[in-house]
Amino acid sequence: MSQLKKFQNWISSYEIANDIFPDSKAIKFKIKELLKEEVVEKKSGSKKIYFRDCKWSDYDTLRKDLATDSNFVKEYAGVDLRAYIDSAIAWSETYSKLSTDRGWLVTLKNWMRIAKREGRLIMKQVIEKKQSAYVNH
């Protein structure tokens, strides 16, 4: 979760708990806390997060990034990315699994690679439109 999002959530929680908007002193203190947290995250590499909080949990982001890898596009054309996103969210939540942003991408790719090798790759459903015998004039 981005620092700005954390700050917005904190302000909302503060307002609910105290029935007032935080004063400038409280805001400055919270900003200092978040900046310290950000420095620690940068020093430690990447912070471990649930899948729901990583950028790959967004379908469009995942699709755009994977589309830049021509080998992936050739081998996994038609794969149901939404199904893999849903599976990763459920797995991460159920088993309290944490990983880094990059680690989650590797996990998704590994799941697809293993599923393809085992013949159980989840593909998008193709819906064919039936042509009507009636013609509108």
PyMOL commands that set and color helices and strands:
alter all, ss='L'
color gray80, all
select helices_A, chain A and resi 3-18+24-43+51-53+55-57+59-67+70-75+81-94+101-117
alter helices_A, ss='H'
color red, helices_A
deselect
rebuild
show_as cartoon
